[in-house]
């Protein structure tokens, strides 16, 4: 699937990335979103699957360990404390898709 862009236009991939991100941001069902946007649900799910397959595997790096308590970062909106005592700080700019991927990796 080759995507070409003319100046001032966005590719289909970018268009679908934005649509999927918008649906996630709004927190409404795919069915409702597709109905509002005049999109077919099958097409939405197909594009979401394609885009997920294109993503590179997420990698994690442990930045700091130790017994000393860690202060939350100022821009952190959410902090998950894992059973091991390690903390995962999530800033306000993280996309719903990225957060969902992180959670899927942690549950595996």
Residue pairs with C-beta under 8 A, 6 or more apart in sequence:
1 13
1 50
3 11
3 12
3 13
3 14
4 11
5 11
10 18
13 51
13 54
16 47
16 48
16 50
16 51
17 51
19 37
19 39
19 44
19 47
20 44
20 47
20 48
20 51
20 97
21 95
21 96
21 97
22 33
23 30
23 33
23 44
24 95
24 96
24 97
24 100
25 96
26 33
30 41
30 44
30 45
31 41
33 39
33 44
34 40
34 41
34 44
55 101
58 98
58 101
58 102
58 105
60 105
62 86
64 70
65 86
70 87
72 79
72 89
73 89
73 91
75 91
75 92
76 89
76 90
76 91
77 90
77 91
77 92
78 89
78 90
79 87
79 88
79 89
79 90
80 87
80 88
80 90
80 106
81 87
81 88
82 88
82 106
88 102
88 106
90 99
90 102
